[in-house]
Amino acid sequence: MLNGDVTGGAVMREQLHDRGQEQDREGRGLLRIGLAEVYNPSMVPTLNPGDQLVVRYGAAVRAGDVVLLRHPFRQDLLIVKRAVERRDGGWWVMGDNPYVENDSREFGVVPDELVVARVWVRLRPLPGQRSVAGMLSWAVSAVRPVRAPRSGRSLLGRRGGLAERSASRRLRAR
């Protein structure tokens, strides 16, 4: 197995099988699953630094899915973003955090061959506090599927609305 340190956007460390093993597993039709860890806040509030991700290699991607991809300018880096929409040449991807712009606004459309996997499940890290109530609370919310939004509206339009609401809530909370 190879370990790849990744930077930029929601940065992750992921274990990858070498190409020969991947092709062999694909030929046999085995389910290809991997783990990755989030290091940066570009996908907050959906994903937080420290979250572990279960990813499915080769899974079909639809608009709204959270995906693991190779950074278009540094293909040795893996990043996680939301696939917003299909465009000529690939996917327009964006982070859920409106204050981090390491996404298609910076590097444009991402070709299909750079999309590595679809995020299937998010696993929260264990809390430092080990009280019974704290552990029960963690257990209830630790494993959560990562799904596309259910709204029929455009993800691009929805994103702006969420960012504006989040900012106004933060301002009111101060």
Disulfide bonds with the S-S distance in Angstrom:
none
